[in-house]
Amino acid sequence: MLSLKVSGMTCGGCINAVTRAVQVADPQAKVQADLASQIVNLETILSAAEASQLITDAGFPVAS
């Protein structure tokens, strides 16, 4: 499981956007996001770098 610190998520729509961004490359990915901590937990075949890039491209910067 990957845990990423993702900035800018403020609502359920943001979580949906992050989920869609990851699931474009891995349709079976499971995404759990916590708005309060800004942490996204992923169960995916993607590497951390791949997932981070997809989420960043969707408009939500990932902290390194």
PAVOMAR-583856 format. One record per residue (C-alpha): residue number from 1; residue in three letters; y negated, z negated, x. Coordinates in steps of 0.02 Angstrom, whole numbers, m for minus. Layout:
  pos  code       v       w       u
  NUM   ALA       Y       Z       X
...
This chain:
  pos  code       v       w       u
    1   MET       0       0       0
    2   LEU    m174      43      60
    3   SER    m325     m68      28
    4   LEU    m494      14      47
    5   LYS    m670     m58      30
    6   VAL    m760      66     m82
    7   SER    m948      56    m115
    8   GLY   m1042     105    m272
    9   MET    m913      70    m407
   10   THR   m1002     m10    m555
   11   CYS    m898      31    m709
   12   GLY    m735      95    m779
   13   GLY    m799     272    m762
   14   CYS    m815     245    m575
   15   ILE    m637     183    m566
   16   ASN    m580     336    m663
   17   ALA    m673     451    m543
   18   VAL    m592     367    m392
   19   THR    m421     377    m475
   20   ARG    m442     562    m515
   21   ALA    m500     599    m338
   22   VAL    m341     524    m264
   23   GLN    m225     595    m395
   24   VAL    m285     773    m361
   25   ALA    m191     764    m196
   26   ASP     m54     642    m250
   27   PRO     m23     650    m439
   28   GLN     100     504    m428
   29   ALA     m25     387    m342
   30   LYS     m56     217    m420
   31   VAL    m235     158    m407
   32   GLN    m299     m18    m442
   33   ALA    m482     m57    m418
   34   ASP    m579    m220    m428
   35   LEU    m764    m195    m466
   36   ALA    m813    m370    m410
   37   SER    m739    m355    m235
   38   GLN    m758    m165    m223
   39   ILE    m577    m157    m161
   40   VAL    m463     m12    m210
   41   ASN    m276     m35    m187
   42   LEU    m173     124    m178
   43   GLU      11     162    m184
   44   THR      12     340    m119
   45   ILE      92     461       2
   46   LEU     m81     498      73
   47   SER    m139     426     238
   48   ALA    m285     305     238
   49   ALA    m395     441     314
   50   GLU    m346     568     180
   51   ALA    m374     445      37
   52   SER    m540     387     111
   53   GLN    m602     566     126
   54   LEU    m555     608     m54
   55   ILE    m642     452    m121
   56   THR    m796     482     m12
   57   ASP    m803     664     m71
   58   ALA    m803     598    m250
   59   GLY    m964     503    m211
   60   PHE    m898     330    m167
   61   PRO    m917     287      18
   62   VAL    m770     200      98
   63   ALA    m810      65     228
   64   SER    m715      79     390
